[in-house]
Amino acid sequence: MSEETKKILYVQTHGVDTPERSATPFFLAAAAAAMEIEAAIYFTMNGPTLLKKGVPETLVVPKAGGGGAKLKHFIDQALDLGVKLYVCQPSLDLHGLTMDDLIEGVQMIGGAAFNLMALEADAVVAF
């Protein structure tokens, strides 16, 4: 790797209706952060529903063979490693949510800020 910090931006479009798709961005972003890559997750479309207070503690991410882990496990791991969480304002409106409805550690950004982050990232991965 070069001396310049690498950046990956993950985009989460899936929400509580598809729990099997909820943990992967957190898992990958945590892995990137552990590799000293600057990682962020942007929640748009249905993604913000994963960040609603109470959801991470109750939503079970299923795994093959049965069972699973709570989404909170994956979120806490990512946040502990320095992953940044960003949310889209129109997507909050779409679901009748406000910033007060969300877990701590989430920042709201607009479309221009998202586009700049995407342009500055070394990779953008969408889910």
SULVENVEN-V671230 format. One record per residue. RES is the residue in one small letter. SS is DSSP state (a for helix, b for strand, c for the rest). PHI is phi as a letter, one per 20 degrees, with the letter a starting at -180 (NA if undefined). PSI is psi in whole degrees, 0 to 359 (NA if undefined). Layout:
RES/SS/PHI/PSI
RES/SS/PHI/PSI
//
This chain:
m/c/NA/151
s/c/f/173
e/c/f/336
e/c/f/136
t/c/f/131
k/c/f/153
k/b/c/135
i/b/c/133
l/b/d/121
y/b/d/141
v/b/d/119
q/b/d/114
t/c/d/348
h/c/e/150
g/c/c/209
v/a/f/338
d/a/f/345
t/a/c/72
p/a/g/333
e/a/f/345
r/a/d/9
s/c/e/327
a/c/e/335
t/a/g/314
p/a/f/322
f/a/f/316
f/a/f/311
l/a/f/320
a/a/f/321
a/a/f/318
a/a/f/318
a/a/f/314
a/a/f/321
a/a/f/336
m/c/e/11
e/c/m/33
i/c/d/134
e/b/f/118
a/b/c/141
a/b/b/153
i/b/c/129
y/b/d/125
f/b/d/119
t/c/c/173
m/c/l/248
n/c/e/352
g/a/g/319
p/a/f/339
t/a/f/338
l/a/f/339
l/a/e/1
k/b/f/135
k/c/g/135
g/c/n/333
v/a/f/311
p/a/g/330
e/a/f/342
t/a/d/335
l/c/f/121
v/b/e/126
v/b/e/111
p/b/f/154
k/c/c/158
a/c/g/138
g/c/n/358
g/c/o/168
g/c/m/202
g/b/q/185
a/b/c/155
k/b/f/146
l/a/g/327
k/a/g/323
h/a/g/313
f/a/f/321
i/a/f/312
d/a/f/318
q/a/f/315
a/a/f/312
l/a/f/320
d/a/f/332
l/c/e/2
g/c/n/12
v/c/f/135
k/b/e/139
l/b/d/127
y/b/c/147
v/b/c/151
c/b/e/125
q/a/g/311
p/a/g/329
s/a/f/328
l/a/f/312
d/a/g/320
l/a/g/326
h/c/d/10
g/c/m/31
l/c/d/154
t/c/c/172
m/a/f/329
d/a/f/339
d/a/e/348
l/b/e/159
i/c/f/163
e/c/f/151
g/c/n/3
v/b/d/137
q/b/d/143
m/b/e/136
i/b/c/157
g/c/e/179
g/a/f/320
a/a/f/316
a/a/f/319
f/a/f/314
n/a/f/319
l/a/f/318
m/a/f/318
a/a/f/319
l/a/f/328
e/a/e/346
a/c/f/150
d/c/f/337
a/b/b/145
v/b/c/125
v/b/c/127
a/b/d/143
f/c/c/NA
//
